[in-house]
């Protein structure tokens, strides 16, 4: 007889099957099948236990084998890369698993040479890929690499892979796709805010004069100018046109318009404007104005110069408005598009502008470019959550509680933590829910007395004086203590002491067993599923007290563990002392 047990047979959906195919004396063949689905994906493997029992009436022997099954998420499919003059647009098919949290995006300068193994998940650190961002949800099928993570440079081939992120694991990586930035025509070099006003503002546009020798048309020409009220040009509308025979017109001032509330993006289309032969020459490119994206935090404001431009910016100068002089004062310069203005007063409004300095190489021509941003204002507030504590959890089996101990963030990464929140789940794989709050930052221990067994997973957060809650600590799990034991001595002699064989099952920890007791001739004398056993010493065949002697037991114990109900096999001997003589039984 062969039986299989383990997590795959206990799943709420898509349970595994284990069916007999063929059996004869000395052998048996079984077919294991598990049609996995997305809900089965997890980092920890599933344990399968195979138990084979000899059906010999004289002596029943058992053999065990175990193996692991790890369920991993499939790779995202149909990843493709579409390059423009200043960004690379990635798209892929909708992912089949609804329990995906988001997608992580990885980029390599040139082909990576990385080929994932069939069971390898995520992107390994030894590859040339580096993470550049992630999507907002698992339903996304689009990501735009605009160089925010690191500057995109023309002439370099960029290669990408993406992975789906589950609760505690990654999918297999997608196929690798590559693309390079492509210059547009005409090549834009300026989109600079020259006047800030809610109604009478202006933006200066400029582009390099196209080389007539490289154009397919001979002219005259028409330049169509388009504007979109966003960074990416999602809703372009024509705003003006320029007719030229020489292509010497390379600038345009867009006015009047609101230059306070949001950035603009522009494109310029070049047409061969000959009656009967009017057509678009080349592919236009997009350039946006520069916008100071602000985030007020505790006594500081984080400034991010957002832009979508086809040229390379080498420096950014950051300005803050001086209320006394009525002018913008330079507060710093950076080679990146980020700057933090510190030492500010919480609750006070500050306004900023940015100047970008860069260049562009087109057809062996290098053009310098300087552009000014819009204006934006923000107020610093304490919205920064403290770092999470480091958590440690241990079982205290004798007293039936879990002991939690953690570090105080005020000692190494914060200065105003006032309390903690503890989260708990009795099983692995579920998101821990709020358990309790600890009201003092100095109190860094907690005793948890769970109902039932001690298996469970914990996380903790720190809360500061402004109510900002840290992210949760690393998930820490402990398994259940094994409280189930079977005595090895039993005296059913009618003296009222130890006349009933009872298991030690503290707190009714185990709810079910499969207990079988045999005499030395291999005859089954007692069997029960009661976890307390409660054997009075009588043989199931004759109903009489069994003779004194050594008896052998095999007991499958169904224990509640961290991953659910699991079977633990116990085998051993019971020394029985009764008033019966030990003779060869008739019911052998």
ABEGO torsion letter per residue (X at the ends): XBBBBEAAAABABGBBBBBBABBBBGBBBBBBBBBBBAAABBABBBBBBBBBBBABAABBBBBBBBBBBBBBBBBBBGBBBBBBAABBBBBBBBBABAABABBBBBBBBEBAGBBBBAABBEBBAABABBBAEBBABAABABBBBAGAABBBBBGBBBBBBBBBBBAABBBBBBBBBBBBBBBBOBBBABBBBABBBAAABBBBBBBBBBBAAABABAOBBBBBBBBBBBAAGABBBBABBBBBAAGABABBBBOBBBAAABBBBBBBBBBBBBBGBBBBBEBBBBBBBBBBBBBBBBGBBBBBBBBBBABBBABBBBBBBBAAAGBBBBAEBBABABBBBBGBBBGBBBBBBBBBBBBBBBGGBBBBBBBBBBBBBBBBBBABBBBBBBBBBBBBAAAGBBBBBBBBAAAAABAABABBBBBBBABBGBBBBBABBBABAABABBBBBBBEBABEBBBBBBBBAAGBBBBBBBBBBBBBBBABBBBABBBBAGAGBGABBBBBBBGGABABBBBBBBBAAGBBABBBABAAGGBAGBBAAAGBBBBBEBBBBBBBBBBBBAAEBBBBBBBEBBBBBBABBBBBBAAX
